[in-house]
Amino acid sequence: MAVGKTGNTARTQSQKSGPRAKISLWMKNAFKRLVDIIAALLGLLLLSPLFVFLILLIKRDTRGPIFFRGKRAGFEGKPFNIFKFRTMHECPESYQGPCITAHEDPRITPTGQWLRDTKLNELPQLINVLKGEMSLVGPRPEDIDIAATWPEDARKAILSVRPGITSPAAVLYRDEESRLSSGRVMEDYLRNFLPDKLRLDELYVTHHSFISDLDVILWTLVTFFPAMKRVSVPEKNLFVGFVYRVIRRYFSWFVIDTLTVLAAVGVTGLLWRSTGPLDLGWSVSLGVALAIALLFGWMNYLLGLGRISWKQAKPSYSLDLAFSTAIATLVLVGINGFLPADPFLPQGMLLITGLLAFLGCLIVRYRDRLITGIVSRWLWHRRRASSVGERVLIIGAGKSSQLAIWLLEKSRYSPAYSIVGIVDDNLFKQETIVEGYPVLGTTHDLIDIVEDKDIGLIMYAISNIQAQDKERILTLCQQTSARLVIIPDLLDLIHSHFVPKSKAEVV
């Protein structure tokens, strides 16, 4: 029985191209493998007394081998033998039945049922982790026959990483056996459980990280407690859980802010010492600098600046950062005024520290956009310097001109055009730069500008204008040798197609 597509195909890490992405992926996988080896060794060592107890329990309960070794689909589709403590009677019926079991399956031994309920039967998979066949966290390894029913895109994505002892799907479906219908186990599993587990596994492959793995491990440990057996774990908390939020949103920004302010304090101290005496001693200086840095970092944390996604944050959020920095600076100045030395540090030095701290924290938050802006500007100048496309003049410096510039810069035909500048009758815009291009003059200078700049294409981009003025400008355009494109006519065409008609027009 084939399983339908989940409708949420993951984009695997291995699909990312470029040498930088490949190096980053290799380092990520190497670090995860190192953690797996260390954790598996420690786990096998610390759990060895428990292993001995469980082995004696299994041997006392029924005859047969200690471990069950079943074929599973592994990394890149390679089959491997998964280790589990045996939970079934050692008889032909146990091997002839369905590979998926429901609660109270007659093949399961009394001790085996307890091992399954507590998930202790999964502990020997630490051996698979040590051998490199599995990881601590990853999609649960599936039976080879069931894995063969997966959609091809899901199969490729899920098997691109090592299977794990636990996973988000394993946490959410930890009571799977009790929820399966004992009369039609395989049909129920393939139809009602497997599609959603594939979806969760694909989400894991796409978004997993070391920190998110810690969240999955934490939830796995929590669900061992009897009181948590029936607790519903929100799906989002498995991917962006407590550990992720604390480390990525709060702790990491707290550390970054503290180090940034520490650097600002150091720079301020060096500047102040170059102009006057400041002799606190190295030990005292380091202690004071660290205390100041922690104050600023803690203030940013208290005001919730770590919750802001700074990669997409609007520039107005810099005011929140300025407010936090100002409060921290005032607190610092107030504390400094009450210290015995009266003041302990020059107040001017603390104000400069606050300013540099704000600038530093602002730069680290908007660093991606600053770097991107600088690189984009450099590439833009290079393109202008080396451009051999048709030279374009834009008439108007309003919203329609923004559309004209976007069409010329962002389309696939951008190499064929080179914007020379803008013409606008607003006297306050003369000799300024609008959208990165100079305003070369007014429409009265149009004919001379076209001739002097060797313009081949004029883009008329004025929307709100008197009819006589529009006619005058278009007449001037027609007197030149350049071709003419009227942007407002294009906007009217788009507007007529996409804006719904009024009720009167519909009637």
C-alpha positions, 0 to 999 in steps of 0.5 A, a space after each residue: 500500500 503506497 503512502 500519499 505525498 505529505 504536501 510539505 516536502 523539505 528542502 534538505 541541507 544537502 541541496 544547498 549549493 556553494 562551497 561556503 554552504 558545503 563547508 558549513 554543512 560538513 562542520 555541522 555534521 562533524 560536530 553532531 557526530 562528535 557529540 553523538 560519540 561522546 554521548 553514546 560512550 557516556 550513556 553506555 558507561 553510566 547506564 551499564 548497571 541498568 543494562 545488567 538489570 534489564 538483561 537479567 529481567 529479560 532472561 528470567 521472563 522468557 527464553 531467547 536472545 537479549 537483543 532484537 536486531 531488525 533491518 531498518 532503512 538508514 543513512 542514504 538508504 543503506 540498511 542496518 540492524 537496529 539494536 533493541 532489548 527483545 520484547 517479544 516471545 522467541 517463536 515463529 509467530 513473532 516474526 510472521 506477524 506485522 512489523 508494527 505492533 499495537 498495545 497488548 499484542 499477544 506476541 509481546 512478553 509481560 516484561 516486554 510490554 513494560 519495556 515498551 511503555 517506558 521506552 527502555 527497550 530503545 536504549 541499546 540503540 546507543 550502540 548504533 549511535 557509536 557505530 555511526 549508523 544512528 544519531 541521538 536525534 533524527 528521524 526514527 528509522 523505519 522498516 525497509 518495507 515501509 520505507 519503500 512505500 514513501 514518496 520519492 521526495 520524502 524518502 530522499 529528504 529523510 534518508 539524507 540524515 542519520 536516523 535517531 533514537 528520538 525525534 519530534 515525531 517520536 515525542 508526539 507519537 510516543 503513545 502510538 501503540 495504544 492509539 493503533 487499532 489492534 484489528 488492522 494495525 498496518 492499515 491504520 498506521 499507513 493511513 493515519 500515522 505515517 503521513 504526519 510522521 513523514 511531515 514532521 521528519 521532513 520539517 526536522 531535516 529542514 530546520 534541525 540544529 544542535 540547539 533544536 536537538 537539545 529541545 527534542 532530547 529535553 522533551 524526550 526525557 520529560 515524557 519519561 515521567 508518568 505524570 507527563 504521559 498524557 500531556 500534549 506537547 505543542 508541535 512548535 515547541 519541538 522545533 522552537 522549544 524552551 532551550 532554543 528560545 533561551 539560547 538563541 533569543 535571550 542568552 546569545 543576545 545577552 552574551 553578544 551585547 555584553 561583549 559588545 559593551 565590553 569592547 565599548 568600555 575598553 575603547 572609551 577607557 583608552 581614549 580617556 587615558 590618552 587625554 587624562 589620568 585614569 589609574 584604577 589598576 588592571 584588576 579593578 578596571 576589568 571588574 568595572 568593565 565587566 559590571 558595566 557590560 553586564 548592566 547593558 546586556 541585562 537591560 536589553 534582556 529585560 526590555 525584550 530586545 532579544 525577542 526581535 528578529 533583527 534580520 527583518 527588523 524595521 529601522 524604527 526598532 533602533 529607538 527601542 535599543 536607544 531607549 534601553 541604552 539610555 536607561 542603562 547609562 542613566 542607571 550607571 551614572 546614578 550608581 557612579 554618583 553614589 560611590 565613595 570616590 564621588 564620582 568613582 569614574 568621570 561622568 563624561 566617560 560613562 556618557 561616551 561609553 553609553 554612546 559607543 555601546 549603543 552604536 556597537 549594539 546597533 551595528 551588530 544587530 543590523 550588520 547583515 543589512 549594512 554589509 549587504 548595502 555596502 556590497 550592493 552599492 559597490 556592485 551598483 557603481 561597478 555596473 554603472 561604470 562598465 555598463 554599455 546598455 542603452 542609456 535611459 533618462 527618467 522624467 519625474 522623481 516620484 512614486 512612478 519613477 521608483 517603479 521605472 527604476 525597479 523595472 530597469 534594475 531588477 528585471 532580467 533585461 537590466 544589463 541592456 539598460 543604463 540609467 543616466 539620471 532623472 529630470 524633475 521640475 521640483 526646484 528643491 530636488 535639483 542637484 540632489 540624488 534620488 533613488 541613487 541617481 542624480 537629478 540633472 535638471 528640469 524639463 526645460 533642459 530636456 532636449 539639451 540633456 538628451 543630446 549631451 548624455 546620448 539618451 536612447 530611451 526616455 521613461 515618462 514617470 509623472 502621475 499627478 500633473 496638469 494636462 497642459 503640462 503633460 502635453 508640453 513635456 511629451 511634446 519635448 520628448 517627441 522632439 528628441 531622437 530618444 524612444 518614449 515609454 509612459 509609465 503611468 499608462 502601464 500603471 493604469 493598465 495594471 490597475 484596470 486588470 487587478 482592482 475589482 470593479 465597483 458595484 455600479 460597474 458590475 450592475 
